[in-house]
Amino acid sequence: MIFKPYFYYKIANKLYLKKIPILPNIITMFIRMIFTCYLPHKAKIDGPLVLGYGGMSVVIHDRVVIGKNCHIDQCVTIGGTSKKIDVPVLGDNVYVGAGAKIIGPVSIGNNVVIGANAVVLCDLLDNCVAVGVPARVIKHGIEKSDYV
């Protein structure tokens, strides 16, 4: 439990929300050094977040919103672009496969499965599977439990 980056994120986020200076930044840097994962204390993560392989090489933008019960595998990047201000918003029960990239102002629905190495550049509706570069929906009306 205490050897997972999400545990330390929760502490840093609570300190940040209470407006305690410097300590959240130190915890974020601790997560970055120990777990090789950038999980910023400013990100809004609603519920339990599972980071595959301890979050190895995961990079999450500090304004990203992540819903409940999401699973993010290793080497995933979730962030904005240099030309657009908005960042991705992930719904509940989203699975992001290893090496996937979610870039720009996109909205990912609930119960979505994003395949390994997919590059998501546009919005995804609820209950679908997206794969490829750029990612495209290959199946609608799925149950996440059938894929993960």
Backbone hydrogen bonds in HBPLUS format (Angstrom, degrees):
<---DONOR---> <-ACCEPTOR-->    atom                        ^
c    i                          cat <-CA-CA->   ^        H-A-AA   ^      H-
h    n   atom  resd res      DA  || num        DHA   H-A  angle D-A-AA Bond
n    s   type  num  typ     dist DA aas  dist angle  dist       angle   num
A0007-PHE N   A0004-LYS O   3.14 MM   3  5.68 136.6  2.33 113.7 123.5     1
A0009-TYR N   A0005-PRO O   2.89 MM   4  6.18 151.5  1.98 150.6 160.1     2
A0010-LYS N   A0006-TYR O   2.99 MM   4  6.22 158.8  2.04 150.0 153.3     3
A0012-ALA N   A0008-TYR O   2.97 MM   4  6.23 169.7  1.98 155.0 157.5     4
A0013-ASN N   A0009-TYR O   2.74 MM   4  5.90 160.0  1.78 158.3 164.2     5
A0014-LYS N   A0010-LYS O   3.02 MM   4  6.14 158.3  2.06 145.0 150.3     6
A0015-LEU N   A0011-ILE O   3.05 MM   4  6.30 159.3  2.09 150.7 156.5     7
A0016-TYR N   A0012-ALA O   2.89 MM   4  6.08 152.8  1.97 144.7 152.9     8
A0017-LEU N   A0013-ASN O   2.86 MM   4  6.09 157.8  1.91 150.1 155.5     9
A0018-LYS N   A0014-LYS O   3.08 MM   4  6.27 135.7  2.28 137.8 149.0    10
A0020-ILE N   A0015-LEU O   3.02 MM   5  5.44 171.8  2.03 157.8 155.8    11
A0019-LYS N   A0016-TYR O   2.94 MM   3  4.98 155.2  2.00 106.5 111.5    12
A0023-LEU N   A0021-PRO O   2.67 MM   2  5.78 146.9  1.78 109.7  98.8    13
A0025-ASN N   A0022-ILE O   3.02 MM   3  5.27 118.1  2.42 105.1 120.5    14
A0026-ILE N   A0022-ILE O   3.03 MM   4  6.36 151.7  2.11 154.3 163.2    15
A0027-ILE N   A0023-LEU O   3.01 MM   4  6.29 158.8  2.05 155.0 160.0    16
A0028-THR N   A0024-PRO O   2.93 MM   4  6.15 157.4  1.98 146.9 153.3    17
A0029-MET N   A0025-ASN O   2.98 MM   4  6.20 156.7  2.04 146.0 151.8    18
A0030-PHE N   A0026-ILE O   2.89 MM   4  6.13 144.2  2.02 141.4 152.1    19
A0031-ILE N   A0027-ILE O   2.90 MM   4  6.23 157.5  1.95 152.3 157.2    20
A0032-ARG N   A0028-THR O   3.01 MM   4  6.27 154.2  2.08 142.9 150.3    21
A0033-MET N   A0029-MET O   2.90 MM   4  6.15 155.4  1.97 147.7 153.3    22
A0034-ILE N   A0030-PHE O   2.91 MM   4  5.96 174.2  1.91 159.2 161.2    23
A0035-PHE N   A0031-ILE O   2.94 MM   4  5.47 152.8  2.02 136.8 145.6    24
A0036-THR N   A0032-ARG O   3.12 MM   4  4.78 124.1  2.45 117.2 124.7    25
A0057-SER N   A0036-THR O   2.75 MM  21  5.49 142.0  1.89 144.1 152.4    26
A0038-TYR N   A0058-VAL O   2.80 MM  20  6.13 163.9  1.83 168.3 168.4    27
A0060-ILE N   A0038-TYR O   3.09 MM  22  6.08 149.3  2.19 155.8 163.3    28
A0043-ALA N   A0040-PRO O   3.30 MM   3  5.73 155.3  2.36 109.8 116.1    29
A0044-LYS N   A0064-VAL O   3.03 MM  20  6.34 159.5  2.08 165.0 167.8    30
A0066-ILE N   A0044-LYS O   2.80 MM  22  6.21 164.6  1.82 161.9 165.6    31
A0046-ASP N   A0066-ILE O   2.94 MM  20  6.33 164.7  1.96 166.2 167.6    32
A0050-VAL N   A0070-CYS O   2.98 MM  20  6.34 170.5  1.99 156.5 159.3    33
A0072-ILE N   A0050-VAL O   2.82 MM  22  6.18 167.0  1.84 171.4 172.4    34
A0052-GLY N   A0072-ILE O   2.76 MM  20  6.06 158.5  1.81 139.2 146.8    35
A0055-GLY N   A0052-GLY O   2.98 MM   3  5.45 151.9  2.06 112.8 121.4    36
A0056-MET N   A0053-TYR O   3.40 MM   3  5.88 152.6  2.49 109.7 115.8    37
A0058-VAL N   A0055-GLY O   3.09 MM   3  5.40 158.2  2.14 138.9 132.7    38
A0075-CYS N   A0056-MET O   2.96 MM  19  6.31 160.7  2.00 154.3 160.3    39
A0059-VAL N   A0076-VAL O   2.89 MM  17  6.33 161.9  1.92 161.4 167.0    40
A0078-ILE N   A0059-VAL O   2.86 MM  19  6.26 160.4  1.90 161.8 168.5    41
A0061-HIS N   A0078-ILE O   2.83 MM  17  6.17 151.8  1.90 167.2 172.8    42
A0064-VAL N   A0061-HIS O   3.32 MM   3  5.52 168.7  2.33 111.9 114.8    43
A0090-LEU N   A0065-VAL O   2.81 MM  25  6.14 168.3  1.82 164.3 164.2    44
A0067-GLY N   A0090-LEU O   3.02 MM  23  5.82 128.0  2.30 118.5 133.6    45
A0093-ASN N   A0068-LYS O   2.77 MM  25  6.13 166.5  1.79 168.5 173.0    46
A0071-HIS N   A0094-VAL O   2.89 MM  23  6.31 162.9  1.92 162.3 166.2    47
A0096-VAL N   A0071-HIS O   2.89 MM  25  6.29 161.4  1.92 163.6 169.8    48
A0073-ASP N   A0096-VAL O   3.02 MM  23  6.15 167.5  2.04 164.4 168.1    49
A0099-GLY N   A0074-GLN O   3.02 MM  25  6.45 154.9  2.09 153.6 159.4    50
A0077-THR N   A0100-ALA O   3.14 MM  23  6.65 154.9  2.20 151.9 159.5    51
A0102-ILE N   A0077-THR O   2.86 MM  25  6.27 162.4  1.89 161.9 167.9    52
A0079-GLY N   A0102-ILE O   2.99 MM  23  6.42 160.3  2.03 167.4 173.8    53
A0104-GLY N   A0079-GLY O   2.94 MM  25  6.35 141.6  2.09 137.4 148.6    54
A0089-VAL N   A0106-VAL O   2.96 MM  17  6.44 145.0  2.08 153.4 164.4    55
A0108-ILE N   A0089-VAL O   2.80 MM  19  6.11 172.4  1.81 169.7 171.4    56
A0091-GLY N   A0108-ILE O   2.86 MM  17  5.72 124.3  2.17 130.0 146.8    57
A0111-ASN N   A0092-ASP O   2.89 MM  19  6.34 156.5  1.95 154.8 162.7    58
A0095-TYR N   A0112-VAL O   2.92 MM  17  6.33 164.8  1.94 163.8 168.9    59
A0114-ILE N   A0095-TYR O   2.82 MM  19  6.07 163.9  1.84 161.8 167.4    60
A0097-GLY N   A0114-ILE O   2.79 MM  17  5.77 153.4  1.86 147.4 156.7    61
A0100-ALA N   A0097-GLY O   3.25 MM   3  5.81 159.4  2.30 137.5 136.7    62
A0117-ASN N   A0098-ALA O   2.87 MM  19  6.22 140.5  2.02 136.8 149.7    63
A0101-LYS N   A0118-ALA O   2.80 MM  17  6.26 159.8  1.84 161.1 168.0    64
A0120-VAL N   A0101-LYS O   2.74 MM  19  6.13 158.0  1.78 168.8 168.8    65
A0103-ILE N   A0120-VAL O   3.09 MM  17  6.27 162.8  2.12 168.5 169.6    66
A0106-VAL N   A0104-GLY O   2.88 MM   2  5.73 134.0  2.10 109.3  95.1    67
A0124-LEU N   A0107-SER O   2.97 MM  17  6.39 160.2  2.01 154.8 159.9    68
A0109-GLY N   A0124-LEU O   2.90 MM  15  5.83 138.5  2.08 134.2 147.3    69
A0127-ASN N   A0110-ASN O   2.91 MM  17  6.33 159.2  1.96 161.9 168.8    70
A0113-VAL N   A0128-CYS O   3.00 MM  15  6.41 164.5  2.02 159.6 164.6    71
A0130-ALA N   A0113-VAL O   2.94 MM  17  6.42 157.8  1.99 160.9 168.1    72
A0115-GLY N   A0130-ALA O   2.85 MM  15  6.13 171.4  1.85 167.5 170.5    73
A0118-ALA N   A0115-GLY O   3.33 MM   3  5.63 155.6  2.39 129.2 126.0    74
A0119-VAL N   A0132-GLY O   3.12 MM  13  6.65 152.5  2.20 155.0 155.2    75
A0135-ALA N   A0119-VAL O   2.75 MM  16  5.23 170.5  1.76 138.2 137.3    76
A0141-GLY N   A0127-ASN O   2.75 MM  14  5.06 110.2  2.24 156.3 170.0    77
A0142-ILE N   A0127-ASN O   3.20 MM  15  5.13 161.7  2.24 115.8 119.4    78
A0129-VAL N   A0139-LYS O   2.99 MM  10  5.34 148.9  2.09 148.6 153.7    79
A0138-ILE N   A0129-VAL O   2.90 MM   9  5.87 158.5  1.94 156.9 163.7    80
A0131-VAL N   A0136-ARG O   3.12 MM   5  5.69 155.7  2.18 149.3 145.1    81
A0136-ARG N   A0131-VAL O   2.95 MM   5  5.69 156.1  2.01 142.8 144.1    82
A0146-ASP N   A0143-GLU O   2.97 MM   3  5.61 158.5  2.02 119.7 126.1    83
A0147-TYR N   A0144-LYS O   2.94 MM   3  5.52 157.2  2.00 118.4 125.4    84
A0148-VAL N   A0144-LYS O   3.09 MM   4  6.24 147.4  2.20 156.1 166.0    85
